Amino acid sequence: MKQSLQLKLGQQLTMTPQLQQAIRLLQLSTLDLQQEIQEALDSNPMLEVEDSFDTPSSSNTEFEDSDYARTQEIAATSDSGTDDFSESYSGEMTYNESSSEKFGDESFGETNFGDSDGFRESESFTDTDNYAGTDDYSESATEWNEAIPADLPVDTSWDDVYQTSQSSGSTNYENDDNDFESRRAATDSLYDHLMWQLNLTPMSDRDRIIAMAIIDAVEPSGMLSVTLEDIFSGLITEWDDLELDEVEAVQHRIQQFDPCGACSQNLAECLSVQLQQFDASTPFLAEAKLIAKQYLPLLASRDFRQLMRRTKLKEDELSQAVSLIQSLNPRPGDMIASGETEYVVPDVFVEKREGRWMVELNPEIAPRLRINSDYASLVKRADSSSDNTFLKDNLQEARWFLKSLQSRNETLLKVASCIVEKQRGFLEYGAEAMKPLVLHDIAEIVEMHESTISRVTTQKFMHTPQGIFELKYFFSSHVSTDSGGECSSTAIRALIKKLVSAENPKKPLSDSKITDLLGEQGIQVARRTIAKYRESLNIPPSNERKTL
C-alpha cells in the first residue's frame, strides 16, 4: 500500500441552497406561499411589505411592468404553430436565458433582479405633504367642527345611544364586522347538534341516558352504526327491567329532532319518518309511504313494471308518488356541515380583451416585498463584526428569496400562457373543444423539464370564462379519430355528459349505444372506456337512469 494521485472525470448534480429554495417555492400552493412569505418576513429584518401608499404616483407606471402585473397577450384569430407563438411570447416578456441556472434537465429563467420594478430596493417616501397644510383639508375640518352643536341633549345615556346604533344598522359595515367571529366559527357536528336539542327536551333521567346512547351511535350521514338490539343489550346491564320497546320509543322521539329522520336504522325507516311530517292532505302520501316501507328495493332497481303491479298504481300515479319520495333527504346528517367551506383563490386570470386572450397573474396572492433600505444602508463592506455579518447574511438571504419569488412568477406565467395558447378552443366553446395536451408539449415550448411543469401545474388554479380550473385539468390523454386527428379524453367526457342529458328518460342510452354514437362522429372508443369515463362523471348505468 502506498499513496498515489489519481485524476478522475465525472459529472454530478449540485443543488445550491438558492436553487433548492426556488424549487420549493415553485411547487407551493397559494396558501402555502403566503405562509412561507409571512415566515420570511418574521425571520428576516431586511424584508418588508411594500404598501401602496408608500409609493409615489410616478412609480405606478413602473409597477405595471412587474411580475405581478405583467400580462401576456395571445391573438385570438392567430392559427400559427408553436414557433410563431414562441416568437410572440418572447416579444411580450423578457427573460435572461443566458443567466439561467440549469440542473439536470430542468432550468429556471433568471432576470436581473437588482433592478426589478416589483421587488426593488425602495427609498423612503413621506406622504404628509399631500395632506398637511392644504386649504381643502383645513376648510373641511372647520366645517366639521362647526356642524357639531355646543350643547348636546342630556336626556339620554350613552348606553341607550350605543344599543340603538347597534340594533338599527343592518346595512352598517361596522356591525357586520362585529359578527365576524360568529360567521367564521366552525359549524357544530351532527352529534353536537342532536345533543344540543336533547338538552332542551324535557326527559326523565333514564330516557336521557338511552337517548345519549342512541346519539353516540349515529354516523355523520345520520344513520345508526349499530342496531337498536345492540344498544338495548348494552343498556340492559344497567337496568334489569329495561325493554326494547322503551328504547324504540326514545328513538322515535329523537327522530323528530332536526334534521328529521336522523338516528334511523336504515333508509326505509329514514324516509318513512320524513314522510310522516307531511300534511295528511298531501297527494299520493299514502302511496309514497307504502313504497318507502315495503318496495324500496324495487324503486332502487328502477323496476317500475313490477312496482306498478305490486302497488296497483297507474304510471302517472306512480310517478307522483316517486317524485314525493325523491324530494326527501336520504342522508339527513349531511344538512349539518361539520367542516368549513374552502375557497379557491386563482393564481392566474384569463380574459378576452378586444379579440385577444390576456393572461395575467393574480396580484392578490402574495404581498409586494422589498428590501428595507434603512437596514441595507447599515451594511459595511470591510467590517467583520458579528452585527455586520448578521446584516450581510440576512441581506443575501432576502435577495435570494425575492429572486426565487420572481422566478416562480415568471415560470407560472410562461406555463399558463402556453396552456391558453394550446387550449384556446376550450376558452371559446367549452370542454367539448378541449385538445389533447401532455406535460412534454409545454416543456418543449418553455424549454424546461417535465418535472418542472408538473410542479408549476400542481395546486395552481386558473380563472377562465368557463370557470376556475386547476392547471392539471388542461392536460389529458388522446383518442384517435377516423380523420387521422386526435380527440381529448376531457372532450369525450363532455360529449358523454351531453348525450346522457339529452337521452330519452324512458329508454336511457347504454354504454354500447354511446360507443356507436361517438363512432358516428369519427371517435373510436371502446365500451369499457365509455364505462370508465361515465363512472368518473358520477353517471349511473342505464338501468339506474330509467325514469317514468
KAZI-V972804 format. One record per backbone hydrogen bond with DSSP energy under -1.0 kcal/mol. NH is the residue of the N-H (numbers start at 1). CO is the residue of the C=O. If there is no record, write none. Layout:
nh=<NH	NH>
co=<CO	CO>
This chain:
nh=<20	21	22	23	24	25	26	27	33	34	35	36	37	38	39	40	41	42	43	44	47	48	50	59	60	63	64	65	66	70	72	74	76	85	86	87	88	89	90	91	92	93	96	97	99	100	101	103	106	108	113	116	122	131	132	134	138	139	140	141	142	143	144	145	146	147	161	162	163	164	165	166	167	168	172	176	177	178	180	183	184	193	194	195	196	197	198	199	201	208	209	210	211	212	213	214	215	216	218	219	222	224	225	231	232	233	234	235	236	238	239	247	248	249	250	251	252	253	254	255	257	261	262	263	270	271	272	273	274	275	276	277	278	282	285	288	289	290	291	292	293	294	299	300	301	303	304	307	308	309	310	311	312	318	319	320	321	322	323	324	325	326	328	333	334	335	336	347	348	349	350	351	353	356	357	358	359	360	362	365	370	372	376	377	378	379	389	390	391	392	393	394	395	396	397	398	399	400	401	402	403	404	405	406	407	408	409	410	411	412	413	414	415	416	417	418	419	420	421	422	423	427	428	429	430	433	434	437	442	443	444	445	446	448	453	454	455	456	457	462	463	464	467	469	471	473	475	476	479	481	482	484	487	489	492	493	494	495	496	497	498	499	500	501	502	503	514	515	516	517	518	519	520	522	523	524	530	531	532	533	534	535	536	537	538	539	547>
co=<16	17	18	19	20	21	22	23	29	30	31	32	33	34	35	36	37	38	39	40	44	370	368	56	57	59	60	62	63	66	359	357	355	81	82	83	84	85	86	87	88	89	110	95	96	97	108	106	103	101	111	113	120	128	128	131	134	135	136	137	138	139	140	141	142	143	157	158	159	160	161	162	163	164	169	172	173	174	177	179	180	189	190	191	192	193	194	195	198	204	205	206	207	208	209	210	211	212	215	223	219	264	217	227	228	229	230	231	232	235	235	243	244	245	246	247	248	249	250	251	254	255	259	222	266	267	268	269	270	271	272	274	275	279	282	284	285	286	287	288	289	290	295	296	297	298	302	303	304	305	306	307	308	314	315	316	317	318	319	320	321	322	325	221	331	332	333	461	461	360	463	358	356	353	74	351	72	349	347	362	48	46	372	373	375	376	385	386	387	388	389	390	391	392	393	394	395	396	397	398	399	400	401	402	403	404	405	406	407	408	409	410	411	412	413	414	415	416	417	418	419	423	424	425	426	430	431	476	438	439	440	441	442	443	449	450	451	452	453	469	348	467	464	462	460	470	472	437	487	485	522	481	479	477	488	489	490	491	492	493	494	495	496	497	498	500	510	511	512	513	514	515	516	519	518	480	526	527	528	529	530	531	532	533	535	534	505>
